[in-house]
Amino acid sequence: MEFVKVHGSNNDFFILDEELPGQKISDQKLRQLAQKICDRQTGLHGGADGILDITAGHVGTQGRMRVINADGSEASMCGNGLRTVARYLAQKKAQDEFKIQTMYADLDVKAAGEFYPGVPAYDAEISPVSFKAEDLGMHLGQDKLIDQVVPEFDPELRFSAVAVPNPHLIAFVDHKTVIGNKLGELASYLNDGQNPYFPDGVNVSFVEVLAPGKIFVRTYERGVGYTNACGTAMSASSLMYVLLFGEQVQLEERITVLNPGGMVNTIVHQKESGTYYMSLIGNATEVAQVEVDLAAALAGDFSQAKWKATGEQAQYEAFVKEVTEG
């Protein structure tokens, strides 16, 4: 079977195009494959955060994207992954702007030039947005959570919750807190499947405001754990930044979002109906072309896998160095 190893802000995936001959796979095997190939210790070339599964989309789209996490669970959306699928389909279909079908919505994607020489960027729509507890799978005895202390989570931090459409819990914190252990401790608890507040789990992000229009986002992702970047988390954090820090940044203004894996830009939009959506603009890097034997892969054996690097990662690392040091 053929894959493309890709990443957006070092949030990395294996793209599987089921539309290619001989690539069809059952749902059960797809989930098993994700657990094997993505394992960070025993998977292929250091594993990945998940598999991006491409199948035919319905009329009006150029394809359908499913997101299978490293633990075999399915995520409703992945912003960083969506950009990489956008690039893959743009090259395959020879189109620069189109829609991709995801679990809850058909989302607009388009080419966005280069962030840096050899680092192609894509712009992906992140929506729909909801603050409702029922859409978040949140059980706090209230319909929404916006900039509030939740004593069960922390005695001082103020939290907001928003679905985009996967659920996110966000707190704006200082530098010491963003790099400390509190995020992992809280997120582990809220994703243990036993807690009463988010029984289905939730993505948790701590956000540090670096300067007006510039934030840093660190995320513990549901079904993954700590990740270099989470596109929907950065989009959700940007939305809350606009809503809570309106003196620093407004709707339709470009926000710089740094993350452990690099940098993206976001723009928060509001429709006439009052609903929000975000533009997530960032790299869509293709790391390698990959071939694996399915039976061997399902057994966790990648000794005969073929890995052909594209050379793009070196350019991306040069970009990150310029962003972080420049």
C-alpha positions in Angstrom: 0.0 0.0 0.0 1.2 3.5 -0.8 1.2 6.4 1.6 2.5 10.0 1.7 4.1 11.1 5.0 3.1 14.7 5.5 2.9 17.4 8.2 1.4 20.7 9.1 3.5 22.5 11.7 5.1 19.1 12.4 1.6 17.7 13.3 2.4 14.6 11.2 0.3 12.0 9.3 0.3 9.3 6.8 -2.1 10.1 3.9 -3.8 7.0 2.5 -5.7 7.6 -0.8 -8.3 4.8 -1.1 -9.1 6.1 -4.6 -5.9 4.6 -6.0 -6.0 1.0 -7.3 -5.5 -1.6 -4.7 -5.8 0.8 -1.8 -9.2 0.0 -0.4 -9.2 -1.1 3.2 -11.9 -2.0 5.7 -12.7 0.3 8.6 -11.5 -2.2 11.1 -8.1 -2.7 9.4 -7.8 1.1 8.9 -8.0 1.6 12.7 -5.6 -1.3 13.4 -3.2 0.1 10.8 -3.2 3.5 12.5 -2.3 2.0 15.8 0.6 0.1 14.3 2.1 2.5 11.8 1.6 5.6 14.0 3.1 4.2 17.2 5.9 6.5 18.3 8.1 3.7 19.5 7.5 0.8 17.1 5.8 2.5 14.1 7.2 3.5 10.8 10.0 6.1 10.9 9.0 7.4 14.3 5.3 7.0 13.8 2.8 9.8 13.4 -0.2 11.5 15.0 -2.6 9.7 12.7 -3.7 8.6 9.3 -5.6 10.9 6.9 -7.9 8.6 4.8 -9.0 10.0 1.4 -12.1 8.6 -0.4 -14.4 10.1 -3.0 -16.4 13.0 -1.7 -20.0 13.8 -2.6 -21.0 16.2 -5.4 -19.3 19.6 -5.0 -16.2 18.4 -3.3 -12.9 17.0 -4.6 -12.7 14.3 -1.9 -13.5 13.2 1.6 -11.1 13.3 4.5 -11.3 11.1 7.5 -8.9 11.5 10.5 -7.9 8.3 12.3 -5.9 9.1 15.4 -2.8 7.1 16.5 -4.9 5.2 19.0 -7.4 4.1 16.3 -10.2 6.6 17.3 -11.6 9.0 14.8 -11.5 12.7 15.1 -14.2 14.9 13.5 -11.7 17.3 12.1 -8.0 18.2 11.8 -6.9 21.6 10.5 -3.3 20.8 10.0 -4.2 17.6 8.3 -6.8 19.3 6.1 -4.1 21.6 4.6 -1.9 18.6 3.7 -4.9 16.8 2.1 -5.7 20.0 0.3 -2.2 20.1 -1.3 -2.4 16.4 -2.2 -5.8 16.8 -3.9 -4.7 20.1 -5.5 -1.8 18.3 -7.2 -3.9 15.2 -8.1 -6.9 17.3 -9.5 -4.8 20.2 -10.9 -7.0 22.7 -9.0 -6.0 25.5 -6.6 -9.3 26.1 -4.8 -12.1 23.7 -4.0 -14.0 22.0 -1.1 -13.2 18.9 0.9 -15.8 16.8 2.6 -15.2 16.3 6.3 -17.4 14.7 9.0 -19.6 17.7 9.7 -19.0 20.1 6.8 -17.7 20.7 3.3 -14.7 23.0 3.9 -13.1 25.5 1.5 -9.4 25.1 0.9 -7.0 26.9 -1.4 -3.3 27.3 -2.2 -1.7 30.2 -0.4 1.7 30.6 -2.0 4.9 29.8 0.0 5.7 30.7 3.7 9.4 30.3 2.8 11.2 29.0 -0.3 10.3 25.3 -0.7 7.5 25.5 2.0 4.1 25.6 0.2 1.2 26.9 2.3 -2.5 26.3 2.1 -5.5 28.1 3.5 -8.2 25.8 5.1 -11.6 26.8 6.5 -12.2 25.7 10.1 -15.9 25.4 10.9 -18.6 25.0 12.1 -18.2 26.7 15.5 -20.4 26.1 18.5 -20.2 27.1 22.2 -23.1 24.8 23.2 -22.4 22.2 25.9 -24.2 19.5 24.0 -21.9 20.0 20.9 -18.9 19.9 23.2 -19.9 16.8 25.1 -19.4 19.0 28.2 -21.2 18.3 31.5 -20.6 21.3 33.9 -24.3 22.1 34.6 -24.2 25.1 32.2 -24.9 25.7 28.6 -21.6 27.2 27.7 -18.2 28.1 29.3 -16.6 31.4 28.4 -13.6 32.8 30.4 -14.6 31.3 33.7 -12.8 29.7 36.7 -13.7 26.0 37.0 -12.6 24.9 40.5 -12.7 21.3 39.5 -10.1 22.0 36.9 -7.9 24.7 38.6 -8.5 27.2 41.4 -7.2 30.2 39.4 -7.1 29.6 35.6 -10.0 30.8 33.5 -11.3 28.4 30.8 -13.4 28.7 27.6 -14.8 25.8 25.6 -15.6 25.8 21.9 -16.3 23.1 19.3 -14.8 23.7 15.8 -16.4 21.1 15.4 -14.1 18.9 17.7 -14.2 20.1 21.3 -11.6 22.4 22.8 -10.9 23.7 26.3 -8.7 26.8 26.3 -7.0 28.8 29.0 -4.8 31.9 28.5 -1.8 31.6 30.8 1.6 33.0 31.6 4.8 31.6 30.2 5.7 29.5 33.3 2.3 27.8 33.1 2.4 27.2 29.4 5.6 25.2 29.7 4.8 23.5 33.0 3.2 20.2 33.9 -0.3 21.5 34.6 -1.6 21.1 31.0 -0.6 17.5 30.8 -2.0 16.7 34.3 -5.4 18.3 33.5 -5.7 17.0 30.0 -4.8 13.5 31.0 -7.6 13.6 33.6 -10.1 15.0 31.1 -9.3 12.3 28.5 -9.3 9.3 30.8 -12.8 8.3 29.8 -13.9 8.3 33.5 -14.2 12.0 34.3 -17.7 13.3 34.6 -17.1 16.6 32.8 -15.9 15.5 29.4 -16.6 11.8 29.3 -15.7 11.6 25.6 -12.5 13.6 26.1 -11.5 17.1 25.0 -8.5 18.8 23.4 -6.9 21.1 25.9 -4.7 24.1 25.1 -2.8 26.6 27.1 -2.3 29.9 25.3 0.3 32.6 26.0 -0.1 36.1 24.5 3.3 37.1 23.2 2.4 40.5 21.6 -0.6 42.1 20.1 -1.7 39.8 17.3 0.8 37.1 18.3 0.1 34.0 20.5 1.8 30.7 21.4 -0.4 27.6 21.7 0.5 24.3 23.4 -2.0 21.5 23.0 -2.7 18.1 24.5 -4.8 16.5 21.8 -7.6 14.0 22.4 -6.6 10.6 21.1 -3.0 11.7 20.6 -1.5 13.4 23.7 1.0 16.3 23.4 1.3 17.3 19.8 3.7 19.6 17.9 0.6 21.5 16.8 -3.2 21.1 16.5 -4.8 23.1 13.7 -8.3 23.2 15.2 -6.8 24.1 18.6 -4.9 27.1 17.1 -8.1 28.1 15.3 -10.2 27.8 18.4 -7.6 29.7 20.5 -7.5 32.5 17.8 -11.3 32.8 18.1 -11.1 33.1 21.9 -8.2 35.6 21.5 -10.3 37.8 19.4 -13.3 37.5 21.7 -11.5 38.0 24.9 -8.7 40.4 23.9 -10.5 42.7 21.5 -8.2 45.6 22.4 -5.3 43.7 20.8 -6.8 42.0 17.7 -10.0 42.3 15.7 -12.0 40.2 13.3 -10.5 39.9 9.8 -7.0 40.6 11.1 -4.2 38.1 10.5 -2.9 36.5 13.7 0.5 34.9 14.1 0.3 31.6 16.0 3.5 30.0 17.2 3.4 26.3 18.3 6.1 23.7 19.3 6.2 22.6 15.6 6.4 26.0 13.9 4.0 28.8 13.0 0.7 29.4 11.2 -1.5 32.4 10.5 -5.2 32.5 11.4 -8.0 35.0 10.5 -11.3 35.0 12.4 -14.4 35.8 10.4 -18.0 36.4 11.3 -20.9 35.7 9.0 -24.0 37.9 8.8 -25.8 35.2 10.8 -23.4 35.9 13.7 -21.6 32.6 13.4 -17.8 32.4 13.3 -15.4 30.5 11.1 -11.6 30.7 10.8 -9.0 30.6 8.1 -6.0 28.4 9.0 -3.0 29.2 6.8 0.2 27.2 7.1 2.6 24.8 5.6 1.6 21.5 3.9 4.9 19.6 3.8 5.3 16.3 2.0 8.1 14.4 3.8 8.3 11.1 2.0 6.6 8.6 -0.4 6.0 5.3 1.5 5.2 1.7 0.5 4.3 -1.0 3.1 3.0 -4.5 2.9 -0.4 -4.4 4.6 -0.3 -7.8 6.3 3.2 -7.0 7.7 2.2 -3.6 8.8 -0.9 -4.9 10.7 1.6 -7.2 12.4 3.8 -4.2 13.3 6.6 -5.3 10.9 8.0 -2.4 8.8 11.4 -4.0 8.1 10.6 -4.2 4.4 8.9 -0.8 4.1 10.1 1.6 1.4 10.7 5.2 2.3 11.6 7.8 -0.3 12.3 11.2 1.2 11.2 14.3 -0.8 13.8 16.7 0.7 11.1 19.2 1.8 11.7 18.7 5.5 15.1 20.5 5.3 13.4 23.6 3.9 10.7 23.5 6.6 13.3 23.3 9.3 15.1 26.3 7.8 11.7 28.1 7.9 11.2 27.2 11.6 14.7 28.3 12.5 14.0 31.7 10.9 10.7 32.0 12.7 12.0 31.1 16.1 15.4 32.8 16.0 14.6 35.7 13.7 
